[in-house]
Amino acid sequence: MNLQEKIEQLLSKSDFDADDRAVFEEFKTALRCGAIRSAEKDSDGNWKANAWVKQGILVGFKMGKMVNMSFSGETFQFFDKDTYPLRPMNLDDKIRIVPGGSTIRDGSFVGQNVVLMPPCYVNVGAFVDEGTMIDSHALVGSCAQIGKRVHISAAAQIGGVLEPVGANPVVIEDDVLVGGNTGVYEGVVVRERSVLASGVILTRSTPVFDLVKGEVLKSTPEKTLEIPAGAVVVQGSRAITSGFGKENGLSLYAPMIVKYRDEKTDASTKLEDYLR
């Protein structure tokens, strides 16, 4: 019986024994080492959720018992499910965790040469690939997929999703720069080498105006919002053209693609190379 079949057998259970917990530990180890992922790219380049993996994560919450996770003598106290402690790590993992209060939850994958600045948070099911930097006060939510050499700047929020199990998580592909105070939520896909300027907010329902190609990018019932490869997205606004909004000169938030990445853009995103 493979791991997926073992997890699926646990879905209908409400009482769990030692063997069930052993299956869950096997599952969590597979998540931790990147052998399984909550979402993957198919041969056509489309990202698809692995529903059974997300179900396995939910089983962990159902199986877990509340325990005191506080360290002896610490002022701060923590109480959580015993199935999701801190992710076990050591120097051999080649992950740089700068002192100051970051938390990486078990059941997440963090690749080699990742830099975690304090305090940041990586939640269960997340996948953070090699060479990425997660800056201070940044969140990588549950099941979010982060590519190689991504820079998630200070206070950026990469949203997570566990339910419904078929819902795709947020995906940030390789070599993307996510600016400070930026938020990406609700399964939005940001393709490789894109730049999200500081303060940009992207959700499934956010229209994005491509000034270069003269298009409006939107999600559909079948497909989430995608930011094209190499796009440079900034905050913008569009005027309300009728009624009370027009009368009062109001406008709506509207993120815009103002260019596609070039050598000048690449030079301005090199900062993290000097911090390693």
PyMOL commands that set and color helices and strands:
alter all, ss='L'
color gray80, all
select helices_A, chain A and resi 3-10+18-32+51-63+91-93+243-247+263-268+271-275
alter helices_A, ss='H'
color red, helices_A
select strands_A, chain A and resi 39-41+47-49+66-68+79-81+96-97+103-104+109-110+115-116+121-122+127-128+133-134+139-140+145-146+151-152+157-158+171-172+177-178+183-184+189-190+195-196+201-202+208-210+215-217+226-227+231-234+237-239+251-253+256-260
alter strands_A, ss='S'
color yellow, strands_A
deselect
rebuild
show_as cartoon
